[in-house]
Amino acid sequence: MAIVDGKIHCSNCLHDLPLKDFTGKSVKRGYGACRSCEAARRKAAYAQDPEKKRAYMRDWYAKRKAADPVMHESKMREQYEKSQIFFNVKVRRTAALKRYGLSVEQYDDILASQGGCCAICKATENKNGRSLFVDHCHDTGRVRGILCYKCNTGLGSFADSPDLIQKALSYLT
């Protein structure tokens, strides 16, 4: 088979799929299994004998390291540095804000309007030092404010229901 109208025929599921659904090798050859079929095949093979896959990966890693220790070390360092960038609080915070359609400046403006603290309990940070969370309505997606972990999960536990929160308040008093 070959690429016809920008599509390749999957040899496994027998569908004609766009090029983006295939790996580079399949696109170069013009035939092969699509990504989802390949993923299912790999998952089934792993489930059948997980230790075989682990042993293969240990051997692959050892051969790669033995072939060129200097390049291996530099690649490992590069991967480590990428992971540190990902785990950087600013990067994580920016990615989280995108979910709610907020920029860092908008987040800071909301937080400043609340006095720099949780809108409910007035905590300035979470127990582990991480920044406060964006609280939003799950029905409309509208941002309501910035809350600490406890207040945010507390509201979530009451399913954002004013009636349940009122009943809880009555119970406590």
N, CA, C and O of each residue as an XYZ file, in Angstrom:
692
protein
N       0.844     -1.188      0.000
C       0.000      0.000      0.000
C       0.880      1.239      0.000
O       2.078      1.168      0.272
N       0.286      2.336     -0.299
C       1.005      3.610     -0.349
C       0.105      4.705      0.222
O      -1.043      4.464      0.595
N       0.647      5.882      0.276
C      -0.116      7.028      0.754
C      -1.036      7.484     -0.370
O      -0.577      7.821     -1.461
N      -2.342      7.493     -0.096
C      -3.336      7.906     -1.085
C      -4.186      9.012     -0.466
O      -4.787      8.820      0.591
N      -4.235     10.162     -1.122
C      -5.006     11.321     -0.647
C      -4.644     11.699      0.798
O      -5.516     12.061      1.587
N      -3.367     11.613      1.130
C      -2.919     11.979      2.470
C      -3.339     10.997      3.544
O      -3.381     11.343      4.725
N      -3.652      9.769      3.140
C      -4.079      8.754      4.108
C      -3.294      7.463      3.878
O      -2.821      7.183      2.776
N      -3.172      6.683      4.965
C      -2.526      5.376      4.901
C      -3.528      4.352      5.403
O      -4.306      4.622      6.318
N      -3.503      3.188      4.802
C      -4.375      2.091      5.209
C      -3.712      1.365      6.379
O      -2.612      0.835      6.226
N      -4.364      1.334      7.548
C      -3.818      0.651      8.719
C      -3.888     -0.855      8.477
O      -4.942     -1.396      8.144
N      -2.755     -1.516      8.650
C      -2.701     -2.957      8.405
C      -3.373     -3.761      9.510
O      -3.581     -4.965      9.361
N      -3.715     -3.108     10.617
C      -4.334     -3.825     11.724
C      -5.847     -3.601     11.782
O      -6.620     -4.558     11.716
N      -6.268     -2.349     11.906
C      -7.710     -2.068     12.018
C      -8.378     -1.896     10.647
O      -9.602     -1.812     10.554
N      -7.570     -1.845      9.596
C      -8.047     -1.784      8.203
C      -8.804     -0.501      7.849
O      -9.641     -0.500      6.946
N      -8.507      0.586      8.560
C      -9.108      1.882      8.244
C      -8.106      2.723      7.465
O      -6.896      2.571      7.628
N      -8.616      3.607      6.621
C      -7.775      4.595      5.955
C      -7.743      5.826      6.845
O      -8.759      6.496      7.030
N      -6.560      6.122      7.402
C      -6.424      7.194      8.385
C      -5.433      8.244      7.908
O      -4.557      7.948      7.095
N      -5.565      9.493      8.415
C      -4.624     10.551      8.024
C      -3.205     10.246      8.519
O      -3.012      9.459      9.445
N      -2.235     10.876      7.894
C      -0.830     10.630      8.219
C      -0.508     10.872      9.689
O       0.350     10.196     10.258
N      -1.192     11.836     10.307
C      -0.887     12.161     11.705
C      -1.184     11.005     12.653
O      -0.697     10.998     13.783
N      -1.969     10.032     12.214
C      -2.305      8.884     13.051
C      -1.286      7.753     12.954
O      -1.503      6.673     13.502
N      -0.174      7.998     12.259
C       0.864      6.983     12.089
C       2.203      7.512     12.575
O       2.423      8.722     12.634
N       3.103      6.585     12.924
C       4.450      6.977     13.318
C       5.254      7.332     12.074
O       4.816      7.093     10.949
N       6.426      7.901     12.291
C       7.283      8.314     11.182
C       7.667      7.173     10.265
O       7.722      7.346      9.047
N       7.942      5.977     10.849
C       8.337      4.834     10.021
C       7.216      4.459      9.052
O       7.465      4.217      7.871
N       5.994      4.411      9.551
C       4.867      4.044      8.692
C       4.656      5.066      7.593
O       4.328      4.709      6.461
N       4.842      6.321      7.918
C       4.660      7.375      6.920
C       5.726      7.257      5.842
O       5.431      7.418      4.658
N       6.976      6.975      6.243
C       8.056      6.827      5.262
C       7.814      5.623      4.353
O       8.037      5.688      3.144
N       7.349      4.512      4.960
C       7.128      3.296      4.183
C       5.828      3.358      3.396
O       5.713      2.761      2.326
N       4.843      4.089      3.932
C       3.540      4.156      3.279
C       2.599      3.053      3.722
O       1.530      2.886      3.136
N       2.971      2.301      4.740
C       2.097      1.254      5.272
C       2.486      0.956      6.720
O       3.556      1.360      7.176
N       1.629      0.260      7.426
C       1.896     -0.137      8.806
C       0.657      0.034      9.658
O      -0.420      0.356      9.156
N       0.823     -0.185     10.956
C      -0.282     -0.058     11.903
C      -0.344      1.378     12.431
O       0.686      2.032     12.594
N      -1.547      1.857     12.692
C      -1.719      3.218     13.209
C      -1.245      3.284     14.670
O      -0.997      2.256     15.300
N      -1.127      4.502     15.189
C      -0.636      4.702     16.558
C      -1.489      3.983     17.593
O      -0.952      3.364     18.511
N      -2.810      4.055     17.460
C      -3.670      3.427     18.465
C      -3.554      1.911     18.419
O      -3.582      1.266     19.467
N      -3.425      1.326     17.238
C      -3.239     -0.135     17.129
C      -1.889     -0.543     17.712
O      -1.782     -1.553     18.408
N      -0.855      0.256     17.419
C       0.478     -0.034     17.960
C       0.471      0.072     19.485
O       1.065     -0.760     20.171
N      -0.198      1.093     20.012
C      -0.264      1.269     21.459
C      -0.975      0.087     22.104
O      -0.537     -0.412     23.141
N      -2.064     -0.361     21.500
C      -2.804     -1.508     22.026
C      -1.951     -2.768     21.981
O      -1.974     -3.574     22.911
N      -1.190     -2.936     20.887
C      -0.318     -4.109     20.770
C       0.762     -4.093     21.850
O       1.025     -5.117     22.480
N       1.393     -2.922     22.068
C       2.441     -2.813     23.093
C       1.866     -3.035     24.487
O       2.488     -3.691     25.322
N       0.681     -2.487     24.735
C       0.051     -2.649     26.044
C      -0.264     -4.121     26.310
O      -0.041     -4.610     27.418
N      -0.775     -4.821     25.316
C      -1.096     -6.241     25.462
C       0.172     -7.057     25.686
O       0.183     -7.969     26.513
N       1.250     -6.735     24.950
C       2.511     -7.458     25.112
C       3.075     -7.239     26.506
O       3.601     -8.170     27.116
N       2.969     -6.010     27.017
C       3.460     -5.719     28.363
C       2.636     -6.460     29.411
O       3.189     -7.017     30.359
N       1.310     -6.466     29.241
C       0.435     -7.146     30.200
C       0.719     -8.649     30.222
O       0.607     -9.291     31.266
N       1.084     -9.200     29.074
C       1.345    -10.632     28.983
C       2.631    -11.010     29.724
O       2.677    -12.047     30.385
N       3.682    -10.174     29.621
C       4.951    -10.492     30.273
C       5.684     -9.197     30.644
O       6.593     -8.779     29.928
N       5.294     -8.554     31.766
C       5.909     -7.277     32.126
C       7.407     -7.384     32.415
O       8.162     -6.456     32.126
N       7.837     -8.510     32.981
C       9.255     -8.658     33.308
C      10.121     -8.692     32.051
O      11.257     -8.221     32.066
N       9.593     -9.243     30.975
C      10.324     -9.279     29.709
C      10.589     -7.859     29.217
O      11.692     -7.559     28.760
N       9.592     -6.986     29.306
C       9.744     -5.593     28.880
C      10.741     -4.869     29.782
O      11.572     -4.102     29.295
N      10.664     -5.105     31.091
C      11.595     -4.454     32.016
C      13.032     -4.891     31.726
O      13.949     -4.070     31.728
N      13.220     -6.189     31.476
C      14.551     -6.701     31.163
C      15.062     -6.090     29.858
O      16.232     -5.722     29.763
N      14.195     -5.982     28.858
C      14.572     -5.373     27.589
C      15.024     -3.934     27.810
O      16.045     -3.512     27.267
N      14.272     -3.184     28.603
C      14.613     -1.785     28.841
C      15.928     -1.660     29.625
O      16.722     -0.761     29.348
N      16.166     -2.547     30.592
C      17.438     -2.521     31.330
C      18.603     -2.776     30.376
O      19.624     -2.091     30.443
N      18.451     -3.762     29.485
C      19.505     -4.075     28.523
C      19.722     -2.917     27.555
O      20.862     -2.549     27.270
N      18.643     -2.347     27.055
C      18.731     -1.229     26.123
C      19.470     -0.057     26.766
O      20.334      0.564     26.149
N      19.116      0.229     28.005
C      19.733      1.331     28.740
C      21.220      1.074     28.939
O      22.036      1.974     28.738
N      21.584     -0.155     29.333
C      22.988     -0.502     29.567
C      23.795     -0.421     28.276
O      24.913      0.095     28.282
N      23.242     -0.926     27.159
C      23.941     -0.868     25.874
C      24.149      0.572     25.435
O      25.216      0.933     24.940
N      23.123      1.388     25.621
C      23.213      2.788     25.220
C      24.290      3.510     26.017
O      25.061      4.301     25.475
N      24.328      3.221     27.317
C      25.314      3.859     28.185
C      26.716      3.376     27.834
O      27.654      4.173     27.818
N      26.874      2.070     27.549
C      28.185      1.512     27.217
C      28.684      2.018     25.872
O      29.887      2.209     25.695
N      27.778      2.239     24.917
C      28.174      2.670     23.573
C      28.824      4.043     23.584
O      29.824      4.259     22.900
N      28.270      4.971     24.347
C      28.814      6.329     24.388
C      28.467      6.964     25.735
O      27.474      7.681     25.857
N      29.311      6.686     26.759
C      29.001      7.186     28.108
C      28.890      8.705     28.189
O      28.078      9.226     28.954
N      29.702      9.425     27.400
C      29.683     10.888     27.464
C      28.354     11.420     26.922
O      27.724     12.274     27.546
N      27.928     10.912     25.752
C      26.663     11.351     25.174
C      25.504     10.946     26.085
O      24.559     11.711     26.280
N      25.589      9.740     26.637
C      24.536      9.263     27.537
C      24.400     10.214     28.729
O      23.293     10.602     29.103
N      25.533     10.581     29.313
C      25.521     11.474     30.469
C      24.924     12.829     30.104
O      24.142     13.386     30.874
N      25.285     13.368     28.934
C      24.757     14.671     28.533
C      23.255     14.593     28.264
O      22.520     15.527     28.585
N      22.787     13.469     27.668
C      21.347     13.322     27.432
C      20.596     13.209     28.750
O      19.520     13.787     28.902
N      21.153     12.472     29.702
C      20.508     12.334     31.007
C      20.442     13.697     31.702
O      19.426     14.039     32.307
N      21.518     14.466     31.614
C      21.539     15.796     32.221
C      20.494     16.699     31.560
O      19.808     17.463     32.239
N      20.380     16.607     30.235
C      19.400     17.397     29.493
C      17.974     17.047     29.914
O      17.146     17.935     30.116
N      17.690     15.746     30.044
C      16.360     15.320     30.486
C      16.077     15.803     31.904
O      14.958     16.214     32.212
N      17.093     15.753     32.769
C      16.923     16.218     34.138
C      16.601     17.715     34.155
O      15.706     18.151     34.879
N      17.321     18.486     33.367
C      17.078     19.928     33.318
C      15.691     20.243     32.790
O      15.035     21.160     33.285
N      15.227     19.486     31.777
C      13.868     19.683     31.273
C      12.841     19.400     32.356
O      11.849     20.118     32.488
N      13.086     18.340     33.133
C      12.135     18.000     34.200
C      12.114     19.091     35.267
O      11.058     19.384     35.827
N      13.270     19.696     35.554
C      13.310     20.756     36.545
C      12.544     21.975     36.066
O      11.897     22.657     36.861
N      12.612     22.256     34.765
C      11.840     23.371     34.222
C      10.360     23.077     34.363
O       9.581     23.959     34.723
N       9.958     21.819     34.076
C       8.554     21.448     34.189
C       8.071     21.580     35.621
O       6.959     22.053     35.859
N       8.897     21.165     36.581
C       8.466     21.201     37.971
C       8.638     22.569     38.610
O       8.306     22.760     39.780
N       9.152     23.510     37.852
C       9.264     24.879     38.320
C       7.868     25.405     38.630
O       6.949     25.248     37.826
N       7.710     26.024     39.788
C       6.400     26.485     40.241
C       5.784     27.473     39.260
O       4.580     27.421     39.008
N       6.589     28.373     38.705
C       6.053     29.379     37.793
C       5.488     28.728     36.533
O       4.425     29.118     36.050
N       6.205     27.730     36.002
C       5.740     27.040     34.803
C       4.444     26.290     35.107
O       3.493     26.351     34.328
N       4.406     25.583     36.240
C       3.200     24.844     36.629
C       2.031     25.796     36.823
O       0.919     25.521     36.374
N       2.281     26.906     37.485
C       1.218     27.869     37.763
C       0.654     28.439     36.469
O      -0.562     28.562     36.319
N       1.534     28.787     35.535
C       1.087     29.333     34.259
C       0.237     28.321     33.502
O      -0.791     28.673     32.925
N       0.673     27.054     33.507
C      -0.093     25.997     32.826
C      -1.455     25.815     33.478
O      -2.454     25.619     32.785
N      -1.505     25.877     34.803
C      -2.774     25.717     35.512
C      -3.706     26.886     35.217
O      -4.910     26.687     35.056
N      -3.178     28.081     35.146
C      -4.011     29.255     34.881
C      -4.628     29.215     33.491
O      -5.735     29.715     33.294
N      -3.928     28.627     32.523
C      -4.453     28.525     31.161
C      -5.768     27.756     31.141
O      -6.642     28.025     30.316
N      -5.903     26.787     32.065
C      -7.137     26.006     32.145
C      -8.350     26.897     32.384
O      -9.448     26.618     31.902
N      -8.131     27.974     33.137
C      -9.244     28.865     33.496
C      -9.262     30.124     32.643
O     -10.074     31.017     32.885
N      -8.382     30.213     31.650
C      -8.342     31.377     30.772
C      -7.798     32.616     31.460
O      -8.160     33.737     31.104
N      -6.923     32.418     32.452
C      -6.347     33.540     33.189
C      -4.878     33.711     32.842
O      -4.169     32.737     32.589
N      -4.431     34.952     32.834
C      -3.000     35.213     32.716
C      -2.453     35.348     34.135
O      -3.221     35.457     35.091
N      -1.151     35.339     34.269
C      -0.532     35.504     35.589
C      -0.921     36.861     36.172
O      -1.149     36.986     37.375
N      -0.994     37.877     35.309
C      -1.361     39.226     35.781
C      -2.791     39.250     36.323
O      -3.057     39.874     37.350
N      -3.713     38.569     35.629
C      -5.102     38.516     36.102
C      -5.185     37.791     37.445
O      -5.907     38.218     38.345
N      -4.435     36.684     37.573
C      -4.383     35.950     38.843
C      -3.893     36.873     39.952
O      -4.484     36.934     41.030
N      -2.798     37.595     39.673
C      -2.239     38.514     40.670
C      -3.221     39.625     41.018
O      -3.292     40.036     42.176
N      -3.981     40.121     40.040
C      -4.983     41.164     40.294
C      -6.092     40.646     41.214
O      -6.504     41.329     42.152
N      -6.568     39.430     40.933
C      -7.627     38.838     41.775
C      -7.099     38.652     43.186
O      -7.779     38.980     44.159
N      -5.886     38.125     43.296
C      -5.292     37.891     44.615
C      -5.100     39.208     45.369
O      -5.343     39.273     46.574
N      -4.665     40.259     44.665
C      -4.481     41.570     45.298
C      -5.815     42.135     45.767
O      -5.885     42.749     46.832
N      -6.888     41.933     44.976
C      -8.208     42.435     45.376
C      -8.729     41.712     46.620
O      -9.582     42.237     47.335
N      -8.210     40.499     46.879
C      -8.593     39.742     48.079
C      -7.643     40.021     49.234
O      -7.760     39.396     50.288
N      -6.713     40.938     49.061
C      -5.765     41.250     50.120
C      -4.573     40.307     50.152
O      -3.871     40.230     51.160
N      -4.335     39.585     49.051
C      -3.185     38.689     48.965
C      -3.348     37.390     49.721
O      -2.365     36.737     50.073
N      -4.605     37.012     49.971
C      -4.833     35.794     50.758
C      -6.084     35.059     50.270
O      -6.780     35.526     49.368
N      -6.354     33.910     50.875
C      -7.536     33.108     50.556
C      -8.789     33.943     50.816
O      -8.875     34.633     51.832
N      -9.744     33.884     49.915
C     -10.965     34.676     50.031
C     -11.814     34.255     51.235
O     -12.647     35.034     51.697
N     -11.617     33.042     51.746
C     -12.447     32.562     52.855
C     -11.719     32.644     54.189
O     -12.173     33.340     55.097
N     -10.583     31.936     54.323
C      -9.927     31.837     55.635
C      -8.768     32.809     55.818
O      -8.206     32.900     56.909
N      -8.408     33.530     54.775
C      -7.341     34.542     54.783
C      -5.932     33.964     54.917
O      -5.012     34.684     55.305
N      -5.743     32.673     54.603
C      -4.401     32.087     54.567
C      -3.648     32.685     53.378
O      -4.243     32.968     52.338
N      -2.332     32.877     53.537
C      -1.557     33.492     52.454
C      -0.884     32.473     51.542
O      -0.466     32.813     50.435
N      -0.776     31.221     52.002
C      -0.233     30.160     51.152
C      -0.691     28.812     51.673
O      -1.192     28.701     52.792
N      -0.515     27.797     50.855
C      -0.878     26.448     51.269
C       0.197     25.883     52.182
O       1.284     26.452     52.285
N      -0.095     24.772     52.845
C       0.816     24.213     53.845
C       2.205     23.893     53.295
O       3.185     23.949     54.038
N       2.308     23.556     51.998
C       3.605     23.217     51.426
C       4.267     24.407     50.744
O       5.261     24.238     50.038
N       3.728     25.609     50.946
C       4.325     26.812     50.377
C       3.906     27.105     48.951
O       4.347     28.098     48.373
N       3.056     26.254     48.364
C       2.611     26.491     46.988
C       1.589     27.615     46.954
O       0.951     27.934     47.957
N       1.451     28.206     45.772
C       0.517     29.319     45.631
C      -0.921     28.845     45.803
O      -1.208     27.649     45.757
N      -1.805     29.798     46.000
C      -3.218     29.495     46.215
C      -3.883     29.059     44.912
O      -3.357     29.306     43.826
N      -5.034     28.414     45.023
C      -5.722     27.827     43.880
C      -6.816     28.732     43.327
O      -7.394     29.546     44.047
N      -7.085     28.573     42.040
C      -8.177     29.290     41.386
C      -9.466     28.532     41.672
O      -9.566     27.345     41.360
N     -10.453     29.200     42.262
C     -11.759     28.591     42.489
C     -12.669     29.002     41.344
O     -12.704     30.167     40.947
N     -13.406     28.026     40.818
C     -14.284     28.313     39.681
C     -15.579     27.521     39.800
O     -15.642     26.497     40.480
N     -16.597     28.012     39.133
C     -17.883     27.322     39.092
C     -17.769     26.182     38.084
O     -17.374     26.399     36.938
N     -18.116     24.968     38.511
C     -18.000     23.820     37.621
C     -19.080     23.809     36.540
O     -18.915     23.159     35.507
N     -20.155     24.506     36.764
C     -21.227     24.558     35.758
C     -20.908     25.557     34.642
O     -21.032     25.242     33.458
N     -20.496     26.766     35.038
C     -20.271     27.822     34.050
C     -18.804     28.008     33.679
O     -18.496     28.567     32.626
N     -17.888     27.540     34.544
C     -16.465     27.732     34.319
C     -15.976     29.100     34.755
O     -14.794     29.411     34.601
N     -16.876     29.935     35.303
C     -16.529     31.297     35.727
C     -15.627     31.254     36.972
O     -15.900     30.517     37.919
N     -14.564     32.045     36.956
C     -13.647     32.125     38.089
C     -14.298     32.943     39.194
O     -14.768     34.056     38.958
N     -14.324     32.378     40.421
C     -14.939     33.082     41.548
C     -13.917     33.787     42.415
O     -14.202     34.843     42.979
N     -12.736     33.216     42.526
C     -11.713     33.825     43.373
C     -10.534     32.893     43.557
O     -10.391     31.900     42.844
N      -9.686     33.226     44.527
C      -8.491     32.458     44.833
C      -8.644     31.902     46.244
O      -8.943     32.645     47.179
N      -8.439     30.595     46.398
C      -8.623     29.935     47.689
C      -7.418     29.082     48.054
O      -6.637     28.688     47.188
N      -7.275     28.801     49.344
C      -6.256     27.854     49.791
C      -6.767     26.433     49.519
O      -7.923     26.241     49.144
N      -5.906     25.461     49.711
C      -6.250     24.068     49.422
C      -7.458     23.611     50.243
O      -8.391     23.015     49.704
N      -7.435     23.893     51.546
C      -8.520     23.416     52.417
C      -9.869     24.012     52.032
O     -10.867     23.296     51.951
N      -9.899     25.305     51.797
C     -11.171     25.948     51.440
C     -11.650     25.482     50.059
O     -12.847     25.270     49.861
N     -10.738     25.324     49.116
C     -11.096     24.892     47.773
C     -11.667     23.473     47.791
O     -12.694     23.210     47.165
N     -11.008     22.565     48.501
C     -11.514     21.190     48.559
C     -12.767     21.107     49.416
O     -13.621     20.252     49.181
N     -12.887     21.981     50.404
C     -14.099     22.012     51.218
C     -15.318     22.361     50.387
O     -16.357     21.708     50.486
N     -15.185     23.404     49.557
C     -16.293     23.768     48.669
C     -16.600     22.635     47.698
O     -17.762     22.343     47.413
N     -15.545     22.000     47.194
C     -15.724     20.878     46.278
C     -16.435     19.713     46.944
O     -17.226     19.016     46.308
N     -16.152     19.500     48.228
C     -16.800     18.414     48.964
C     -18.298     18.647     49.108
O     -19.079     17.699     49.181
N     -18.688     19.909     49.148
C     -20.109     20.243     49.230
C     -20.724     20.440     47.840
O     -21.831     20.963     47.715
N     -20.001     20.021     46.804
C     -20.471     20.077     45.415
C     -20.937     21.481     45.022
O     -21.869     21.630     44.232
N     -20.289     22.505     45.573
C     -20.608     23.907     45.276
C     -22.086     24.229     45.541
O     -22.653     25.116     44.903
N     -22.695     23.518     46.465
C     -24.118     23.702     46.752
C     -24.314     24.611     47.966
O     -23.943     24.237     49.078
N     -24.890     25.800     47.768
C     -25.156     26.692     48.905
C     -26.076     26.041     49.944
O     -25.943     26.292     51.142
N     -27.011     25.202     49.475
C     -27.916     24.533     50.413
C     -27.154     23.605     51.350
O     -27.384     23.612     52.560
N     -26.250     22.811     50.795
C     -25.467     21.901     51.628
C     -24.569     22.670     52.599
O     -24.417     22.285     53.758
N     -23.982     23.755     52.112
C     -23.115     24.557     52.983
C     -23.944     25.187     54.105
O     -23.485     25.259     55.245
N     -25.158     25.643     53.793
C     -26.045     26.223     54.807
C     -26.426     25.163     55.843
O     -26.464     25.445     57.040
N     -26.709     23.936     55.376
C     -27.037     22.843     56.300
C     -25.851     22.519     57.195
O     -26.022     22.250     58.384
N     -24.634     22.545     56.622
C     -23.440     22.296     57.411
C     -23.261     23.380     58.461
O     -22.886     23.086     59.596
N     -23.528     24.644     58.092
C     -23.426     25.759     59.023
C     -24.440     25.606     60.158
O     -24.120     25.832     61.325
N     -25.659     25.221     59.800
C     -26.683     24.984     60.819
C     -26.275     23.865     61.750
O     -26.491     23.946     62.959
N     -25.691     22.826     61.196
C     -25.243     21.687     61.993
C     -24.159     22.112     62.985
O     -24.179     21.712     64.149
N     -23.205     22.936     62.506
C     -22.118     23.364     63.369
C     -22.586     24.292     64.489
O     -22.056     24.250     65.599
N     -23.575     25.122     64.195
C     -24.057     26.069     65.216
C     -25.117     25.390     66.050
O     -25.663     25.999     66.970
